[in-house]
Amino acid sequence: MKRKTIAVLGAGTMGQAILGGLVRAGHPRRLLWGTTRTRPAAESLARATGLRVTTDNVAAARAADVVVLALKPKTVAPVCRALREARALKRGALVISIAAGVDTPTLSALLGPQFPIVRAMPNTPCAIGQGMTVLSPGPRAGASHLALARKLFAPLGRVLELEEKHMDTVTGLSASGPAFVFVMIEALADGGVARGLPRQVAIEMAAQMVFGAAAMVLRTGRHPAALKDDVTTPAGCTIAGILTLEDGRIRSVLARAVEVASLRAGELGGPKA
């Protein structure tokens, strides 16, 4: 892995998280490339990271053994067409795409059928090494390609592999999910403020509570309902609060948010190949 040259095309929020994770994992900076849309952004990122950052996707891709398409869905097609027309991709280069809604047959049609492609769906907590990334291989991607993709995302948090048919739902749950949780943290803090807590204290308490509760689910392996029951004593304050949440249909509202976000994710990639 550390001998591979990696180009991240589209060094925005997620692209920078990927580059940062690779640097933290000890990947040689001289083997990392990033691209941005504008020259000022490229120069600023290069100064901040010490990496080679350019606005030229073709030049970055020519140098790379692994090309990460950290692009908005609407920009995938023009960038891929430019790479194909310039014959920029090396023979055997691995292409990893994090673009929501753009499936591997579409990517293969844009780039050419000879390249192994892996779809990846990370989320924003990857920026602090606490993310969730799901990988899905295209038809030409083998075990070695998946292993390479896993090594690339491992410094960013947990990594799972799923069939591509699940990727839109992964997007709605895992990639959109942090925003749903941020709304919940804000609302919980509002409740504390309503009862007299200082705003920043309430936010810190709510955030740490959510972090700790999530860690209990992951570390214990117990079902969330069982952990909930541990806290819910008869005639206590917790059950009173839970009944209020149920009055507000919180379960169905959260589940529907994931469903709607998943359906929207499937629309972002445009027509399929």
C-alpha positions in Angstrom: 0.0 0.0 0.0 2.7 2.5 1.0 4.4 2.0 -2.4 1.2 3.0 -4.3 0.7 6.5 -5.7 -2.8 7.7 -4.9 -4.7 10.6 -6.5 -7.8 12.0 -4.9 -9.7 13.8 -7.5 -11.9 16.3 -5.7 -10.2 17.2 -2.5 -13.3 18.7 -0.7 -14.5 17.6 2.7 -14.3 13.9 2.1 -11.4 14.0 -0.2 -9.3 15.9 2.4 -10.5 13.4 5.0 -9.1 10.6 2.9 -5.8 12.3 2.3 -5.5 13.2 6.0 -6.1 9.5 6.9 -3.5 8.3 4.6 -1.0 10.8 6.0 -1.8 9.8 9.5 -1.3 6.1 8.5 2.2 7.0 7.3 1.7 7.0 3.6 4.5 8.9 1.9 3.4 12.4 1.1 5.4 12.3 -2.2 3.0 9.5 -3.4 -0.2 11.5 -2.7 -2.0 13.8 -5.1 -5.1 15.9 -4.7 -7.1 18.0 -7.1 -9.4 20.9 -6.5 -11.6 23.0 -8.9 -9.8 26.3 -8.4 -6.1 27.3 -8.3 -6.5 29.3 -5.0 -8.0 26.2 -3.3 -5.2 24.0 -4.6 -2.5 26.4 -3.4 -4.2 26.7 0.0 -4.5 23.0 0.5 -0.9 22.4 -0.7 0.4 24.9 1.9 -1.7 23.3 4.7 -0.9 19.7 4.0 2.5 19.7 2.2 0.9 17.5 -0.6 0.9 18.0 -4.3 -2.4 19.6 -5.2 -3.4 20.7 -8.7 -6.5 21.6 -10.7 -5.5 19.1 -13.4 -7.3 15.8 -12.9 -5.6 14.2 -15.9 -2.1 15.0 -14.7 -2.9 13.6 -11.2 -4.5 10.5 -12.6 -1.6 9.8 -14.9 0.7 9.5 -11.9 -1.6 7.2 -9.9 -1.9 3.5 -9.2 -5.1 4.3 -7.3 -7.5 7.0 -8.4 -10.2 8.1 -5.9 -13.2 9.9 -7.4 -14.2 12.1 -4.5 -16.6 14.0 -6.7 -20.1 15.3 -6.7 -22.4 13.0 -8.7 -23.0 15.6 -11.4 -19.3 16.0 -12.1 -18.4 12.3 -12.4 -19.3 12.0 -16.0 -17.4 14.9 -17.4 -14.3 14.1 -15.3 -14.4 10.4 -16.3 -14.8 11.3 -20.0 -11.8 13.6 -19.8 -9.7 10.9 -18.2 -10.8 8.4 -20.9 -10.2 10.8 -23.8 -6.7 11.6 -22.5 -6.0 7.9 -21.7 -4.9 9.1 -18.3 -5.4 5.9 -16.3 -2.6 3.5 -16.1 -3.1 -0.1 -17.1 -4.5 -1.9 -14.1 -5.1 1.2 -12.1 -7.8 0.8 -9.4 -10.6 3.3 -9.5 -12.5 4.0 -6.2 -15.6 6.2 -6.4 -17.4 7.8 -3.4 -20.0 9.6 -5.6 -23.5 8.9 -4.3 -25.8 7.2 -6.7 -23.3 6.5 -9.5 -23.1 2.7 -9.9 -20.2 0.6 -11.1 -21.7 -0.2 -14.6 -22.1 3.5 -15.2 -18.5 4.2 -14.1 -17.2 1.3 -16.3 -19.1 2.7 -19.3 -17.5 6.1 -18.7 -14.0 5.0 -18.1 -13.7 1.8 -20.1 -14.4 -1.8 -19.1 -10.8 -2.8 -18.5 -10.5 -1.0 -15.1 -11.3 -2.5 -11.7 -13.7 -0.3 -9.9 -14.8 -0.2 -6.2 -17.6 1.9 -4.9 -17.1 3.3 -1.4 -19.5 5.3 0.8 -17.7 7.0 3.7 -19.3 9.6 6.0 -18.1 12.9 7.5 -16.9 11.4 10.9 -14.1 9.9 8.8 -12.4 13.3 9.1 -11.7 12.5 12.8 -11.0 8.8 12.3 -14.4 7.7 13.6 -16.2 7.1 10.3 -18.0 4.3 8.7 -17.1 3.3 5.1 -18.9 0.6 3.1 -17.2 -0.9 0.0 -18.8 -2.6 -3.0 -16.8 -4.1 -5.8 -17.5 -3.8 -9.5 -17.3 -6.8 -11.8 -13.6 -6.5 -12.5 -12.6 -5.8 -8.9 -11.1 -8.9 -7.2 -10.1 -9.7 -3.6 -6.8 -7.8 -4.0 -8.6 -4.6 -5.1 -11.0 -4.8 -2.2 -8.1 -5.4 0.2 -6.4 -2.3 -1.2 -9.5 -0.2 -0.8 -10.0 -1.5 2.7 -6.4 -0.4 3.6 -7.1 3.0 2.2 -10.2 3.6 4.3 -9.1 1.8 7.5 -7.4 4.8 9.0 -10.7 6.7 8.8 -12.7 4.3 11.0 -14.7 1.1 10.5 -15.0 -0.6 7.0 -17.6 -3.1 5.8 -18.2 -4.8 2.5 -21.7 -5.1 1.0 -23.3 -5.9 -2.4 -23.8 -2.9 -4.6 -27.6 -3.2 -4.4 -27.4 -1.9 -0.8 -25.3 1.3 -1.6 -28.2 3.7 -1.9 -29.5 2.6 1.5 -26.0 2.8 2.9 -25.9 6.4 1.7 -29.2 7.2 3.3 -28.3 5.6 6.6 -24.6 6.0 7.1 -23.7 9.0 4.9 -26.7 11.2 5.7 -27.1 9.8 9.2 -24.6 12.1 10.9 -26.8 15.1 9.9 -29.8 13.4 11.5 -27.8 12.8 14.7 -26.6 16.4 14.7 -30.2 17.6 14.7 -31.0 15.2 17.6 -28.0 16.5 19.6 -29.1 20.1 19.0 -32.7 19.2 20.1 -31.5 17.4 23.2 -29.4 20.4 24.1 -32.4 22.6 23.6 -34.2 20.5 26.3 -31.3 21.1 28.7 -31.3 24.8 27.9 -35.1 24.9 28.6 -34.3 23.6 32.0 -31.6 26.2 32.7 -28.4 24.6 31.5 -25.9 26.9 29.7 -26.0 26.3 26.0 -22.4 25.1 25.5 -22.7 22.8 28.6 -25.9 21.3 27.2 -24.3 20.7 23.8 -21.3 19.0 25.4 -23.4 16.8 27.6 -25.7 15.8 24.7 -22.8 15.0 22.4 -20.9 13.0 24.9 -24.0 11.1 25.8 -24.7 10.2 22.2 -21.0 9.2 21.7 -21.0 7.0 24.8 -24.3 5.4 24.0 -23.1 4.5 20.4 -19.9 3.1 21.8 -21.9 0.8 24.1 -23.8 -0.6 21.2 -20.6 -1.2 19.2 -18.4 -2.6 22.1 -21.0 -4.7 23.9 -22.7 -6.1 20.7 -26.0 -6.0 22.6 -29.2 -5.0 20.9 -30.1 -1.3 21.5 -33.4 -2.3 22.9 -31.7 -4.4 25.6 -29.4 -1.4 26.5 -32.5 0.8 26.6 -34.2 -1.5 29.1 -31.2 -1.3 31.4 -31.8 2.4 31.8 -35.6 2.2 31.9 -36.6 1.5 35.5 -40.3 1.1 36.4 -42.2 4.4 37.0 -38.9 6.2 36.4 -38.0 9.4 34.5 -36.6 7.5 31.5 -39.8 5.7 30.6 -41.7 8.9 30.9 -39.3 10.5 28.4 -39.5 7.5 26.1 -43.3 7.6 26.0 -43.1 11.2 25.0 -40.8 10.3 22.1 -43.2 7.6 21.1 -46.0 10.1 21.1 -44.0 12.0 18.6 -43.5 8.9 16.4 -39.8 9.2 16.6 -39.2 5.7 15.4 -41.2 6.1 12.2 -39.8 9.6 11.6 -36.2 8.5 11.8 -36.8 5.3 9.7 -38.6 7.4 7.1 -35.8 9.9 7.0 -33.4 7.0 6.1 -35.9 5.7 3.5 -36.3 9.1 1.8 -32.6 9.9 1.8 -31.9 6.5 0.3 -34.4 7.0 -2.5 -32.9 10.4 -3.2 -29.4 8.9 -3.3 -30.5 6.6 -6.1 -31.6 9.6 -8.1 -28.3 11.6 -7.8 -26.4 9.5 -10.3 -28.7 10.3 -13.1 -29.5 7.7 -15.8 -27.8 4.3 -15.3 -25.6 2.6 -17.9 
